[in-house]
Amino acid sequence: MEYRTLGNTGIRVSRLCFGGLIVGPVQQNLTPEAGGEVMAYAIERGVNFFDTAELYGTYDHIRYAMKKTGRFDIVISTKTYAYTRELAVKAVEGARKALDRDVIDIFMLHEQESIHTLRGHAEALDTLYDYKARGIIRAVGASTHRVAGVEGVIQRGLDILHPLLNVDGLGISDGSRAEMEEAVRRAHTAGIGVFTMKALGGGNLFRRAEEAFRYILDFDGADAVAVGMQHIDEVDANLRFFEDGCFLDADKERLAHKLRRLHIDDWCVGCGACAARCGQGALHIEEGHAVCDPSRCILCGYCSRVCPEWAIKIH
C-alpha cells in the first residue's frame, strides 16, 4: 500500500481511504459488527485512513474495527454541519466519546458551497481551530461538491480539502471537471491536504471502474482517494487496483454479481427529469419524490446525469 502525507499537515495516510458512508444507516445499514468486520479487514490489509461524518452514523463501526484489530492509530476524518460554537463542541465531544479517542485526526465542515458558507460557519470553524490549538484535532478542513467551495477553502487557508471529483464530473454542482481539477490543483499546490470523493460517481460509474480509478489515480492534485466499500471482495479488488493498476478477471467476476440497487436520496425534489430520461420506464414521481421499480431498472445510471440535485446513486 502506498502512503502519502496530506499537504502540510504531517498526517501520513494510505492512498486508499475507506469511505464510511456506504456501510452505515444512511445507505446499507450494516450493523457495527458487520460493517466493522469489513473495516477491520481493510486495516489488516494496510488501509490506515477512514472517512466518516456525524450524518453517516458509523462511529460504532470504526470503533469496532479498531478494537478488533488493536489498531487505534488509524487516521480518522469526520465532518459536521455545525455552524455555532455550541454545535461544534457537541460534534467534537460526541465523536471523541463515540470513537473512544482523545484526538480526532481531521475534523471538517460538511458540504461547504463557497467562501460565503464558510463565513456563515465561522463560529464553528473557529471552534475547530481552537480544538486544534489544544491538540485535540490535528487538522481542520471542509468537504465540497462545488468549485466555489474549493475556492473558499483556498481563501480561508484550511488544512484539508475533501472535494468531489471523477472522470465524468458527475455531481459537480457549479462547473466542469476541468474547472474542478484546476481549483483542486491550486489548493494542493498551496499545501492543503487533498483527498477526493466519489471517484465512482456515487456508484454510477461502477461499470467503468477501471477507467474511473485510472483517472483519479493519475490526477496530480490529490494525496488520497476515499472509496466506499461494503464487502471484503471490494476491499481486495480496490487494493489490488491501487497497488497494481488493474483488476483481476476474478475481481470483475465477483463484483459483477454483487447485488446493486438504485438509491434515491431524501433530498429528491420530484422534478421528474429522471423519469423523463429513463428509457426503461423504471422511474416515476410519487408524492413529490422519485420512485424506482427495481423490476424494470437496468442500473445504467443515465438518470443520475440529469438529476439537478444529484440525488440518485447506485449501491
N, C-alpha and C positions, 0 to 999 in steps of 0.2 A: 504494500500500500504506500502511495506517495503522500508525503506530508508537506504542508506549506504554512508559512506564517501569515496571519491575517493583517495585511497592511503594516502599520507601525505599532500594532498592539503588543507584539511579542507572544501572541497566543498561537501555538502550533497545532494545526488540525489536519485530519485526514482529508484528502481532496474530495472524497465521497462523504457527504454529510447525510445522516439519516433524518429524512423529513418525517416528523412525528404526527402530522395531521391525519394521515390516512388510517392509522390504527385506532384512533380514538372515537368517542361517541358522535362527533360531527360527521364522520364518514362510516368506517366499517364497524365501529363499536366493538372492537375486540376487548376482552377482559384485560385487566392489568397483567394477569399471568400469561395469557395467550400473546398479547402484543409485546409484553416484556421478554418472552422467550425469543421472539424474532430479533428484538433489540440486543439481547444478550449474545445471540449468535453472531450478530454484526460486530459487537465489541470483541468477541473472541477471534474474529477474522481480521481485526485491525482497524475497524472504524472507531474513531475516538470523538466524533463530532455529532451532536444531536440538536436538532432544531425543533422547538415546540412553541407554545403560546398559552396564555390563560384560556383562551377560547377553545383550544384543542382538547383540553381535559386529559392530557397524557402524562402529567407529572407522576402519577402512580405507576404507569408503565415503565418510565425511565428509572424510578427508584427501585422497582423490582429487578430490572436489568442490572443495575449497579450492585445490588445485594447478591444477585445470582452469580455474578462474575467476580465480585470482590473488587471491582474497578470503580473507585469513587473519584478518580482523577480525570474522567472523561470531560470534554468541553461541552457545556450546555448553553444554548442560546434560547432565550424566550422573549415573548412580546406581550405588550399590554396596550389597551385602548385608553389608559388613564390620561386625564387632562388636568387634574388638580394634584396638589401635593398629597392630600389625603388618599386619593385613589392610587397614586404611585406607591406610597408607603404600603398600602394594603396589598398591592400586587407583588412588591418585592418580598415582604414578610410572608405572604402566602406561598410564594414559590420556595423560599428558604425552608419553610416548615414542611411543605408537601414533598420536596425533594430530599429533605433531611440533610441539607448542606448549608454551611455558614456563608459560603461565597458562591455567587452566580456569575459565571464567566461573562456572558453577554446579555444585556437587557435592552430591548428595542421598543420603540413606539411602533404600533402595528398599523400598517396601511396608510402611511402618510402621503398626501397628494401633492404638496408643494411647500414652499417656504412659508406660505400663509397658514397651513395647517400645523406646521412645526411651531410657528409663533403662537397659534392658538393652544398648543400643548406645552408652552414654555414652562409653566409651573411644574408639570410632571417631568419634563426633560431636565430642568434644574435639579429636581429631587434625585433623579437617577445619577446625575453627576455628583451630587452630594454623597450619595452612597459609594460612588467610585472613589471619591477623595478619602473615604473612610476604609477603603479596601474591601468593601462588601460586594461591589460589582467591579469586574475587571475592564469592561469596555461597554460603551453606550452607542446605540445606533437606531436605525429605522428601516422598516420594510416598505416597499412601494411597488405599485404596478404602473407607475407613471414616470415619464421622462422628467416632468416638472418636480416630481418627488425626489429624483436623483439630484437635480439641480439644487433643491432645498437642502439636501444632506451635505452637498459640497459647500454651499454658502454658510451653513451652520457649523461646518467643520466637525461633524460627528466622527466617531471612531470606526463605525461599522455601517456598511450599506448592504441590504438584502433585496436586490431588485429582481423583477420578473424578466426573464429573457429566454427565448427559444428560437429555433430555426425559422419558424413561420411568423414570429412576432405575435402569436396568439395571446390575448389578454392584456396587451399594452394599451392603456386607456386613451392616450393622448398623442400618439405619434407612431412612427415606423420602427422596425427593427434597427435600421441603420442609425436613427436618431438616438435610440436607447443605447446601442453599442457605443456611440461617440460619447455620450454623457457618462456612462459607466467607466469607460476607459479614463476619462478625466478624473473621476473620483479615485480610481485605483492609482493613477499617476501621482495624485495628491497625497498618497499614503493612507488612504481609507481602506480598511479591510473589506473585501467584497466576496460574498458568497451568493450565488444566484439561486433562483427558484423556478419551478415549472418548466424544466428542460423538456419534459414530455407534454407540455401544454395541457396540464390537468388531465392527462391520460389520453387526450385526443390524438396524440402523435405516437401512440404505442405501436401501431403497425409500422412506423418508420423509426423505431427506437435507435437503430444503428446510426442512421443519418442524424437524428436529433442529438445523440450523445457525442458523435464525432464533432458536430458543430460547436457544442458548448465546451468541450474539452480543448478544442483548438482556439477558442476565444481567448485573447491575451489580456483581458481586463478583469479576471476573477481569480481568486485564490482557491475556491472550493465551490461545489455544486450540491445543493440539497435535493434529494430524490426521495419521494415517498415509497415505502416498501411495506408490504403486509405479509409476505411469505419468505421462508428461508430460501426457496428457489430464486426469488427475486434478488435477495441479498447476494447469493452466489453469482448469478448472471451479471448483476451490475458491477460487482467487484471485479469479475473477470474482464468486463469491458474497460473499466477504469484502469486496470493494470496492464491488459494486453491489447486493448483497442479492438476487440471483436467478441462476438458471442459464439459459443459452440453451437453446432446443429442441435445438440441435446437441450441446450438452454432454450432455443427457439421453440422446440417441440413442447417442452414442459410449459413455457409461458403462454404459448398459443392456446393451450387447453385450460388455462385459468379462467374461472367464471368471472365475467365482467358485466357491468350494467351501466346504463346511462343514469347519471345523478343530476338532479336539478336543484340548485341551491334555494334556500328560503327567500333570498332577495330577488328572485324572479319577479318581474313586474307584469307578466302576462301580455306582452306586446304582440305576440303572435308571429314574430319574424321566424322563429324556429319551425313552427308548424307549416308556414308557407314554404319554407325551404325543404322540408322533409319529403323526399320522393317516395318513401315507403308508407306514408300515412300513419306513422307511429306516434305523432305528437298532436295534441290538441290543447286548447285552453279551457280550463275548468275552474270556475270561481276565482278568476283573476290570476291563475297560476298555470304554467305549462305542465302537462301530464304526459308521461310516456307509456305506450303499450309495448311491453317487452317482447311480445309475440311477433311484432312487426319490425322492431328496431334491429338494424344490422350493425350497429356500432361504427358507422362510417365517420361520425364526428362532424359532418358538414353543418349540422345545426349550430354547433358551438361557434362557428365562424361568423354567423350573422347575429348572434346574441349581443345586444349592446351593453348588457350588464355582465357578460362573461360568467353566466350562472350555470352553464352546462359543462359537466365533466364526465369522463369515463373512468369508472373504478373497477 
